[in-house]
C-alpha cells in the first residue's frame, strides 16, 4: 500500500480516502486497526466509510453509540470490515479510550515522545500488538502526521 502511495500518489486507490487519512489522525489509527486479514487498501478506506455514513469520526460519539446502531452503520454494504462483530466492539473500545485518555484524538498518542514510547501507547490499545504498533511509524510518516524514524 505504501509503495503504491510513493509510485502512484494514492495509498488506498481512493484519493478522497487518502486525503482524509492526511487530515484526520483518528482515521490513521482506525485504518491500522482494520489492517487485519483484509487488504491494507480496504482497511484504510474503512474510517472514511465510517465518516461518510456517520457524518463524523468523533470518538466520544462513537464510544457512546448503541452497539446495535453502530453495527448497522458498520455493516452497511460494503461493510467496513469483514470481521464485523470483533471490529465493531474493538472500534468502540478504542474510541472510548481515545475519548477518555487522549482528548478524543489519536494525535495525542503520538504528538510527544520517542518512537518506543508511542509504540508502547499504541500496543496498550485493544486490537494492537507489536506488529501493528511497529507499522504505525510508516503510516504516520506517509500520511504526514509525524516522522518517528530514529
Rosetta silent file (secondary structure, phi, psi, omega in degrees, C-alpha in Angstrom):
SEQUENCE: XXXXXXXXXXXXXXXXXXXXXXXXXXXXXXXXXXXXXXXXXXXXXXXXXXXXXXXXXXXXXXXXXXXXXXXXXXXXXXXXXXXXXXXXXXXXXXXXXXXXXXXXXXXXXXXXXXXXXXXXXXXXXXXXXXXXXXXXXXXXXXXXXXXXXX
SCORE:     score description
SCORE:     0.000 S_00000001
   1 L     0.000  -47.842 -178.482    0.000    0.000    0.000 S_00000001
   2 H   -71.172  -27.864  173.255    2.694    2.496    0.944 S_00000001
   3 H   -63.676  -40.630  178.239    4.688    1.531   -2.143 S_00000001
   4 H   -63.670  -38.613  179.110    1.638    2.482   -4.221 S_00000001
   5 H   -58.365  -45.152  179.316    1.460    5.798   -2.394 S_00000001
   6 H   -68.924  -42.119 -174.472    5.005    6.613   -3.451 S_00000001
   7 H   -78.641  -41.160 -171.822    4.637    5.284   -7.003 S_00000001
   8 H  -113.973   -9.045 -179.956    1.083    6.349   -7.864 S_00000001
   9 L    84.042    4.975  177.090    0.250    9.019   -5.305 S_00000001
  10 L  -137.696  131.803  178.735   -2.556    7.004   -3.719 S_00000001
  11 L   -87.785  -34.051 -171.445   -2.355    4.517   -0.874 S_00000001
  12 L  -106.883   -5.301 -171.690   -5.960    3.343   -0.961 S_00000001
  13 L    73.706    7.272  178.517   -6.853    3.801   -4.643 S_00000001
  14 L  -129.816  101.662 -176.521   -9.346    6.406   -3.400 S_00000001
  15 H   -56.316  -34.283  178.712   -7.923    9.955   -3.421 S_00000001
  16 H   -67.662  -40.804  177.179  -10.641   11.217   -1.052 S_00000001
  17 H   -65.579  -40.299  177.183   -9.850    8.480    1.480 S_00000001
  18 H   -59.477  -44.591  179.688   -6.140    9.267    1.140 S_00000001
  19 H   -63.961  -39.624  178.589   -6.816   12.937    1.866 S_00000001
  20 H   -62.463  -38.376  176.560   -8.933   12.006    4.858 S_00000001
  21 H   -64.390  -32.405  177.159   -6.040    9.935    6.220 S_00000001
  22 H   -73.993  -32.472 -174.693   -3.812   13.008    5.884 S_00000001
  23 H   -88.976  -27.182 -168.923   -6.363   15.251    7.588 S_00000001
  24 L  -123.267  105.387 -179.892   -7.724   13.023   10.363 S_00000001
  25 H   -56.501  -37.145  179.919   -5.420   11.317   12.887 S_00000001
  26 H   -63.181  -30.903  178.394   -8.219    9.052   14.106 S_00000001
  27 H   -65.530  -39.053  178.917   -8.603    7.706   10.571 S_00000001
  28 H   -63.564  -46.478 -178.588   -4.963    6.602   10.528 S_00000001
  29 H   -64.633  -44.656  179.087   -5.296    4.770   13.829 S_00000001
  30 H   -67.810  -37.006  175.681   -8.557    3.061   12.858 S_00000001
  31 H   -58.791  -42.421  177.871   -7.169    2.170    9.436 S_00000001
  32 H   -66.586  -38.467  175.548   -4.271    0.467   11.140 S_00000001
  33 H   -58.740  -43.807 -176.585   -6.700   -1.304   13.480 S_00000001
  34 H   -76.363   -9.582 -179.475   -8.663   -2.602   10.476 S_00000001
  35 L   -75.978   71.178 -176.309   -5.480   -3.792    8.743 S_00000001
  36 L  -148.760  109.387  175.805   -6.152   -7.368    9.764 S_00000001
  37 L    60.762   23.240  168.705   -6.873  -10.210    7.353 S_00000001
  38 L  -139.656  165.330  177.766   -8.067   -7.850    4.637 S_00000001
  39 L   -60.136  140.283  179.551   -6.157   -5.835    2.057 S_00000001
  40 H   -57.238  -38.946  179.899   -4.476   -2.799    3.567 S_00000001
  41 H   -58.550  -41.392  178.662   -6.113   -0.610    0.918 S_00000001
  42 H   -68.954  -42.743 -179.186   -9.529   -1.788    2.097 S_00000001
  43 H   -58.881  -44.917 -174.540   -8.607   -1.410    5.764 S_00000001
  44 H   -79.530  -10.499  171.437   -7.507    2.198    5.405 S_00000001
  45 H   -83.606  -19.949 -177.480  -10.660    3.167    3.496 S_00000001
  46 H   -51.737  -49.498  179.545  -12.727    1.900    6.451 S_00000001
  47 H   -62.521  -33.419  177.250  -12.522    5.084    8.553 S_00000001
  48 H   -66.118  -41.255  176.119  -13.520    7.158    5.515 S_00000001
  49 H   -60.002  -44.293  178.993  -16.579    4.922    5.035 S_00000001
  50 H   -59.861  -45.026  179.845  -17.489    5.434    8.685 S_00000001
  51 H   -62.635  -40.729  178.750  -17.225    9.216    8.352 S_00000001
  52 H   -61.744  -40.212 -175.990  -19.371    9.167    5.219 S_00000001
  53 H   -78.963  -37.491 -177.503  -22.029    7.098    6.967 S_00000001
  54 H   -90.452  -24.947 -174.033  -21.952    8.810   10.361 S_00000001
  55 L    86.341    3.906 -178.936  -21.141   12.330    9.210 S_00000001
  56 L  -165.667  172.955  169.180  -18.200   12.417   11.633 S_00000001
  57 L  -134.741   46.990 -178.498  -15.435   10.359   13.176 S_00000001
  58 L   -79.747  120.288 -173.481  -15.919   11.713   16.683 S_00000001
  59 H   -66.735  -38.685  178.759  -14.534    9.213   19.162 S_00000001
  60 H   -64.125  -43.453 -179.855  -16.797   10.176   22.074 S_00000001
  61 H   -64.108  -42.659  178.185  -19.897    9.875   19.901 S_00000001
  62 H   -64.457  -42.827  179.269  -18.775    6.501   18.527 S_00000001
  63 H   -61.518  -36.256 -176.314  -17.967    5.253   22.029 S_00000001
  64 H   -86.046   -9.163 -178.195  -21.406    6.316   23.266 S_00000001
  65 L   -64.883  145.822  170.302  -23.367    4.856   20.348 S_00000001
  66 L   -58.926  134.152 -174.932  -25.672    1.945   20.955 S_00000001
  67 H   -57.066  -43.599 -178.055  -23.754   -1.133   19.827 S_00000001
  68 H   -65.370  -38.438  177.834  -26.522   -2.331   17.501 S_00000001
  69 H   -65.888  -42.212  178.193  -26.832    1.090   15.869 S_00000001
  70 H   -66.072  -40.051  178.252  -23.078    1.257   15.350 S_00000001
  71 H   -61.400  -39.293  178.880  -23.070   -2.286   13.982 S_00000001
  72 H   -61.457  -41.414  177.253  -25.774   -1.336   11.464 S_00000001
  73 H   -67.037  -42.863 -176.482  -23.607    1.524   10.193 S_00000001
  74 H   -64.931  -35.567 -175.072  -20.503   -0.667   10.197 S_00000001
  75 H   -94.076   -4.669  177.221  -22.142   -3.486    8.216 S_00000001
  76 L   -53.658  130.568 -176.966  -23.894   -1.327    5.641 S_00000001
  77 L   -64.347  138.111  -10.612  -22.682   -2.652    2.258 S_00000001
  78 L   -75.090  137.007 -177.180  -19.866   -2.568    1.595 S_00000001
  79 L   -58.714  149.655  178.070  -19.011   -3.401    5.205 S_00000001
  80 L   -62.988  -38.866  179.760  -16.186   -1.502    6.863 S_00000001
  81 L  -150.485  149.078 -177.149  -14.515   -4.817    7.749 S_00000001
  82 L   -74.154  -22.576  176.570  -15.393   -8.442    7.138 S_00000001
  83 L   -95.023   71.637 -170.228  -14.990   -9.365   10.821 S_00000001
  84 H   -57.213  -56.040 -174.147  -17.920   -7.235   11.864 S_00000001
  85 H   -57.066  -48.954 -178.571  -18.567   -8.350   15.435 S_00000001
  86 H   -63.257  -46.399 -174.944  -14.957   -8.153   16.525 S_00000001
  87 H   -73.458  -30.416  174.055  -14.229   -4.856   14.790 S_00000001
  88 H   -61.923  -50.295 -179.520  -17.428   -3.160   15.968 S_00000001
  89 H   -63.212  -44.071 -177.729  -16.531   -3.973   19.566 S_00000001
  90 H   -67.836  -39.883  177.850  -12.859   -3.106   19.153 S_00000001
  91 H   -60.116  -45.504 -179.948  -13.625    0.173   17.377 S_00000001
  92 H   -67.311  -34.511  176.663  -15.922    1.257   20.193 S_00000001
  93 H   -65.982  -45.086  177.947  -13.337    0.217   22.796 S_00000001
  94 H   -63.773  -43.136  179.026  -10.588    2.192   21.048 S_00000001
  95 H   -59.413  -41.091  179.704  -12.949    5.158   20.638 S_00000001
  96 H   -62.501  -45.033  179.570  -13.732    5.058   24.364 S_00000001
  97 H   -65.030  -43.538  178.319  -10.040    5.079   25.297 S_00000001
  98 H   -60.735  -42.703 -179.452   -9.289    7.903   22.862 S_00000001
  99 H   -65.548  -42.271 -174.593  -12.176    9.935   24.271 S_00000001
 100 H   -82.683  -35.522 -172.145  -11.267    9.316   27.907 S_00000001
 101 H  -110.130  -19.071 -174.052   -7.467    9.316   27.829 S_00000001
 102 L  -127.186   25.285  176.522   -6.414   11.231   24.706 S_00000001
 103 L    55.683   30.961  173.735   -8.956   14.069   24.470 S_00000001
 104 L    81.356    2.810 -177.959  -10.681   12.346   21.562 S_00000001
 105 L  -133.479  131.300  177.802   -7.779   12.403   19.139 S_00000001
 106 L   -62.517  -23.381  179.440   -5.226    9.782   18.222 S_00000001
 107 H   -56.937  -29.631  179.605   -2.773   12.610   17.555 S_00000001
 108 H   -71.924  -14.690  174.062   -2.303   12.860   21.310 S_00000001
 109 H   -71.921  -41.262 -173.102   -0.906    9.330   21.310 S_00000001
 110 H  -111.163    2.307 -177.798    1.963   10.289   19.033 S_00000001
 111 L   -59.896  -40.244 -178.066    2.276   14.048   19.486 S_00000001
 112 L  -129.509  156.901  175.094    5.087   13.675   22.035 S_00000001
 113 L   103.744  164.237  179.201    7.589   11.016   22.979 S_00000001
 114 L   -75.088  168.891  176.322   10.022    8.706   21.286 S_00000001
 115 H   -56.515  -42.130 -179.843    9.027    6.028   18.814 S_00000001
 116 H   -61.542  -42.874  179.295    9.341    3.461   21.604 S_00000001
 117 H   -65.696  -41.991  179.556    7.014    5.455   23.859 S_00000001
 118 H   -64.512  -45.431  178.979    4.472    5.943   21.077 S_00000001
 119 H   -61.618  -36.532  178.126    4.547    2.250   20.163 S_00000001
 120 H   -63.449  -41.973  178.393    4.026    1.359   23.830 S_00000001
 121 H   -63.691  -42.106 -178.945    0.919    3.566   23.957 S_00000001
 122 H   -66.963  -42.659  179.743   -0.445    2.021   20.776 S_00000001
 123 H   -62.511  -22.336  178.844    0.206   -1.540   21.966 S_00000001
 124 L   -76.386  -12.784  179.980   -1.873   -0.765   25.060 S_00000001
 125 L   -80.947  148.529  175.357   -4.950   -0.222   22.868 S_00000001
 126 L   -60.497  137.304  176.418   -7.347   -3.088   22.130 S_00000001
 127 L    86.168    0.393 -178.602   -6.581   -4.762   18.799 S_00000001
 128 L  -118.832  124.069  174.600   -2.993   -3.528   18.577 S_00000001
 129 L  -115.773 -168.251 -178.032    0.022   -5.740   19.082 S_00000001
 130 H   -59.274  -38.650 -177.305    3.719   -5.292   18.370 S_00000001
 131 H   -65.866  -48.004  178.511    3.354   -5.742   14.597 S_00000001
 132 H   -65.160  -40.246  179.552    0.691   -3.064   14.169 S_00000001
 133 H   -60.708  -37.703 -179.922    2.497   -0.754   16.576 S_00000001
 134 H   -73.726  -23.625  176.763    5.664   -1.048   14.500 S_00000001
 135 H   -75.587  -22.038 -175.287    3.719   -0.227   11.296 S_00000001
 136 H   -55.463  -40.584 -176.854    2.444    3.000   12.821 S_00000001
 137 H   -58.676  -36.528  178.803    5.673    4.889   12.110 S_00000001
 138 H   -70.168  -43.728  179.870    5.254    4.281    8.383 S_00000001
 139 H   -62.531  -44.929  179.959    1.605    5.321    8.381 S_00000001
 140 H   -62.536  -41.504 -179.434    2.294    8.496   10.330 S_00000001
 141 H   -66.335  -52.364 -174.283    5.149    9.438    8.042 S_00000001
 142 H   -68.771  -26.459  177.476    3.414    8.728    4.740 S_00000001
 143 L   -97.772    8.037  169.593    0.198   10.465    5.757 S_00000001
 144 L    78.469   24.673 -178.482    2.127   13.462    7.097 S_00000001
 145 L   -92.268  -41.829  179.310    1.372   13.242   10.809 S_00000001
 146 L  -169.435  144.522  174.278    4.810   12.670   12.338 S_00000001
 147 L   -97.100  109.861 -179.701    8.240   11.322   11.459 S_00000001
 148 L  -101.825   13.896  178.158    9.121    8.716   14.074 S_00000001
 149 L   -68.355  139.285 -178.706   12.282    7.493   12.390 S_00000001
 150 L  -126.073    0.000    0.000   15.148    7.400   14.847 S_00000001
